[in-house]
Amino acid sequence: MITELPEPISRDEMKKNNVPLPFRDRCAGLLIPLNKCRKEGWYMPWNCVEERHDYEHCEYLDFKRRVKELEEIKKARDAKQ
């Protein structure tokens, strides 16, 4: 299980691995092995459980990071007024 967000991979790396545009975010580095595992496992739901959990947890952590950034922006805006 991941405990913090991984470093984002480059756009070239995402393009090379055919990551769809809506999924090109900080967690794309975890999506690549997940999609590879899914393809090799015939997309059965009981395969790749750990990879899927890590990817979904990364997405959750990224969501929390974005919410925190938005709160800081709002606090800074309110402090100016």
N, C-alpha and C positions, 0 to 999 in steps of 0.2 A: 504494500500500500504506500502510495506517495504521501508525503507530509507537507510538501511545498511545491509550488508551481515549477515545472521544468523550464529551462531556457528555451525561448522560441527558436525554431529551425528557420533556415533561410527560405526565401520565396522560390529560389531555384530548386532546392531540395523538395519542397512541396509540389512544385510543378513536375519534377522528375518522377515522383511517386503518385501522380494523378490524384492529389487530394482535391476534392470538390471545393469550389470557391467559398461556399458558406461555412466550411469547416476549417478554413485556414486561419487558425488562431494560435494561442500559446500551447494548446494541447495537441496540435497536429502531429507532433513527434510521437505521441502515444497512439494516435489514430492509425498511423502507418502500419505498425506491427499488428494492431487489432484487425485491420482490414485484411492483412496477409493471412492471419490465423483464420479469419472467417472464411476466406476463399479456400484455404487448404482443408478446412473442416466442413465444407459443403454447407455453410451457413446454419448449422444445427445450433439451437439455442443453448445447449448444455456445453458446447465447446467455447473456449476462449473466455471463460467466466472471469478470470483474474485480470486479463487485459481489458475487458469491458469495464470492470469495476474501477480499475486505475484511470481509464479515460473519463468515465463519468464523474469520478471524484475530482479529477483535474478540472473538469468543466465547472463543478460546484465551487471549487476554490477560486477559479477565475471570476465567476459571478460575484463571489463575496469581495474580491479585490476591486472589481468595477464599482460595486455599491459603495465601498469605503471611499474610493476616489471621488465619486459623485457627492457624497456627504461632505468631504473636505472642500470641494469646489463651492458647494452651497454655503458652507460656513464662511469661507473667504468672501463670497459675494455679499453675505449678510453683514459681515464685519465692515465692509466698505460703505454700506448704506447707513 
